[in-house]
Amino acid sequence: MESPRKRRYTEEEYAAMEYASEFKHEFVDGQIYPWGHPDMLGMYDVQAMSGASLAHNIITGNVSGVLQNALRGKGCRTFGSDMRVYVPLTGTYLYPDALVVCGKPEIQQNGKLDLLTNPVVIIEVLSDSTADYDRSGKFMRYRSIESVRDYLLIDSRSLRVELYSRTETGQWTLTEILDAQGAVTLPSLGVTLKVTDLYEDVEL
């Protein structure tokens, strides 16, 4: 009998399971993973992530709040970690910590799941269990989405902000901020975020 952890699921099977589940899971390369733990064994081994750290939660709230205020009247809106993103090229379903859509959200449905397909900015908050994957595997998938222009990483373990931006020629540039008094500008939105605002009330 095939081991559950080696079984490959279809997108339809994932959608049906995810709709019925009380926890969030991501779908990558035919495997179902608890949200936030891409290196874990699968849905039948671990039910869900144990919960993000206090710093992770505060930073996620900070960046969402700052962006929401900055984008008023600009035709863009911020979504939190409950909004699924669909990556058509790889058939992947992911939950960013936050994202921004400009204009009308484009939604594709799989069964009863709503899947966003046109994020402009994607934000991930780095932790011990996700940092490597957020910088590599997730970024590789996110940048295959044509609408994505900026990928913002905020470290919850130390003061570090990384911004990857897509240029007009399709190349990606990295801007790294390590200064507590620094700021990061998202070219796609014309919005500048102060590092002090992103890390407000966070004890590192």
C-alpha positions as CSV (number, residue, x, y, z in Angstrom):
1,M,0.0,0.0,0.0
2,E,1.3,3.4,-1.0
3,S,2.5,5.6,1.9
4,P,0.2,8.7,2.4
5,R,3.3,11.0,2.5
6,K,4.4,9.8,-1.0
7,R,1.0,10.1,-2.7
8,R,0.5,12.9,-5.2
9,Y,-2.7,14.7,-5.0
10,T,-4.6,16.5,-7.8
11,E,-5.6,20.2,-7.5
12,E,-9.2,19.1,-7.3
13,E,-8.5,16.8,-4.4
14,Y,-6.6,19.5,-2.6
15,A,-9.4,22.0,-3.1
16,A,-12.0,19.6,-1.7
17,M,-9.8,18.8,1.3
18,E,-9.0,22.5,1.9
19,Y,-12.6,23.6,1.8
20,A,-13.5,20.9,4.4
21,S,-10.5,21.6,6.7
22,E,-10.5,23.9,9.7
23,F,-6.8,24.5,9.1
24,K,-4.9,26.1,6.2
25,H,-2.7,24.1,3.9
26,E,-0.6,24.9,0.8
27,F,-0.4,22.8,-2.3
28,V,3.1,22.4,-3.9
29,D,4.2,19.8,-6.4
30,G,1.3,17.5,-5.8
31,Q,1.8,17.5,-2.0
32,I,-0.3,19.1,0.7
33,Y,1.5,21.0,3.5
34,P,0.4,22.7,6.7
35,W,0.6,26.5,6.0
36,G,4.0,27.8,7.0
37,H,5.8,24.5,7.1
38,P,6.9,23.5,3.6
39,D,9.4,21.0,4.9
40,M,6.9,18.9,6.9
41,L,5.7,15.6,5.7
42,G,2.2,16.2,4.6
43,M,-1.4,16.6,5.6
44,Y,-1.8,13.2,7.3
45,D,1.4,13.6,9.4
46,V,0.9,17.1,10.7
47,Q,-2.5,18.9,10.9
48,A,-1.4,22.5,11.0
49,M,1.4,24.8,12.0
50,S,1.7,25.3,15.7
51,G,1.3,29.1,15.4
52,A,3.6,32.0,14.4
53,S,5.7,33.8,17.0
54,L,4.5,37.0,18.7
55,A,7.0,39.0,16.6
56,H,5.8,37.4,13.4
57,N,2.2,38.3,14.2
58,I,3.0,41.9,15.2
59,I,5.0,42.5,12.0
60,T,2.2,41.0,9.9
61,G,-0.3,43.3,11.5
62,N,2.0,46.3,11.2
63,V,2.7,45.9,7.5
64,S,-0.9,45.3,6.6
65,G,-2.0,48.4,8.6
66,V,0.7,50.7,7.2
67,L,-0.1,49.6,3.6
68,Q,-3.9,49.9,4.1
69,N,-3.5,53.5,5.3
70,A,-0.9,54.4,2.5
71,L,-3.1,53.0,-0.3
72,R,-6.3,54.8,0.5
73,G,-7.6,56.4,-2.7
74,K,-5.0,54.7,-4.9
75,G,-7.2,51.9,-6.3
76,C,-5.2,49.2,-4.4
77,R,-6.1,47.2,-1.4
78,T,-4.3,44.9,1.1
79,F,-5.3,41.3,1.9
80,G,-4.1,39.2,4.9
81,S,-3.0,35.6,5.2
82,D,-6.4,34.1,4.5
83,M,-6.2,35.0,0.8
84,R,-5.0,32.1,-1.4
85,V,-2.8,32.9,-4.3
86,Y,-2.8,30.6,-7.3
87,V,0.4,30.1,-9.4
88,P,-0.8,28.9,-12.8
89,L,2.6,27.9,-14.1
90,T,3.2,25.4,-11.4
91,G,-0.4,24.6,-10.2
92,T,0.6,25.8,-6.7
93,Y,-1.7,27.2,-4.0
94,L,0.0,29.5,-1.5
95,Y,-1.0,31.7,1.4
96,P,1.3,34.8,1.7
97,D,1.4,36.7,5.0
98,A,0.0,39.7,3.2
99,L,-0.4,41.0,-0.4
100,V,-1.6,43.9,-2.4
101,V,-3.9,44.0,-5.4
102,C,-4.4,47.0,-7.6
103,G,-7.6,47.3,-9.6
104,K,-10.2,44.6,-9.6
105,P,-9.1,41.3,-7.9
106,E,-9.0,38.5,-10.4
107,I,-10.5,35.4,-8.9
108,Q,-10.3,31.8,-10.3
109,Q,-12.3,29.1,-8.6
110,N,-11.5,25.5,-8.0
111,G,-14.6,23.9,-6.5
112,K,-15.6,26.2,-3.7
113,L,-12.1,27.8,-3.2
114,D,-11.5,31.4,-4.3
115,L,-8.0,31.8,-5.8
116,L,-6.4,35.2,-6.4
117,T,-4.4,35.4,-9.6
118,N,-3.3,39.0,-9.9
119,P,-1.3,40.1,-6.8
120,V,1.1,43.1,-7.4
121,V,3.0,43.0,-4.1
122,I,3.5,39.9,-2.0
123,I,4.8,40.1,1.6
124,E,6.3,37.2,3.7
125,V,7.5,37.5,7.3
126,L,10.5,35.4,7.8
127,S,10.8,32.9,10.7
128,D,13.2,30.0,11.5
129,S,10.9,27.4,9.8
130,T,10.1,29.4,6.6
131,A,13.0,31.8,5.8
132,D,14.9,29.6,3.4
133,Y,11.7,28.5,1.6
134,D,10.4,32.0,1.4
135,R,13.6,33.2,-0.2
136,S,13.9,30.3,-2.7
137,G,11.0,28.0,-3.5
138,K,8.2,30.5,-2.8
139,F,10.0,33.3,-4.6
140,M,10.6,31.1,-7.6
141,R,6.9,30.4,-7.8
142,Y,5.7,33.9,-7.0
143,R,7.8,35.6,-9.6
144,S,6.3,33.4,-12.3
145,I,3.0,35.3,-11.8
146,E,3.0,38.1,-14.4
147,S,1.3,40.7,-12.2
148,V,3.8,40.4,-9.3
149,R,6.2,43.4,-9.3
150,D,7.5,43.5,-5.7
151,Y,8.3,40.8,-3.2
152,L,8.9,42.1,0.3
153,L,10.5,40.0,3.1
154,I,10.5,41.2,6.7
155,D,12.6,39.2,9.2
156,S,10.9,38.5,12.5
157,R,14.2,37.4,14.2
158,S,16.4,40.4,13.5
159,L,16.0,43.8,11.9
160,R,16.3,43.0,8.2
161,V,14.0,44.0,5.3
162,E,14.6,42.6,1.8
163,L,12.8,43.9,-1.3
164,Y,12.9,42.2,-4.6
165,S,11.6,44.3,-7.5
166,R,11.0,43.4,-11.1
167,T,12.5,45.8,-13.6
168,E,11.1,46.8,-17.0
169,T,13.4,44.2,-18.6
170,G,12.1,41.4,-16.3
171,Q,15.2,41.2,-14.1
172,W,14.8,41.3,-10.3
173,T,16.8,43.7,-8.1
174,L,17.4,43.3,-4.4
175,T,17.3,46.2,-1.9
176,E,18.3,45.3,1.7
177,I,17.6,47.5,4.7
178,L,19.4,46.9,8.0
179,D,19.0,50.4,9.5
180,A,16.3,50.9,12.1
181,Q,15.9,54.5,10.8
182,G,15.8,53.3,7.2
183,A,12.8,53.0,4.8
184,V,11.8,50.8,1.9
185,T,10.0,52.1,-1.2
186,L,7.7,49.8,-3.2
187,P,8.1,50.9,-6.8
188,S,4.9,49.3,-8.0
189,L,2.8,51.3,-5.5
190,G,4.9,54.5,-5.1
191,V,4.7,53.9,-1.3
192,T,7.5,54.2,1.2
193,L,7.4,52.2,4.4
194,K,9.5,53.2,7.4
195,V,11.3,50.4,9.1
196,T,10.3,51.7,12.5
197,D,6.6,51.3,11.5
198,L,7.2,47.7,10.3
199,Y,8.8,46.8,13.6
200,E,6.7,48.9,16.0
201,D,6.2,47.1,19.3
202,V,8.5,44.2,18.3
203,E,11.2,43.1,20.7
204,L,14.0,41.4,18.8
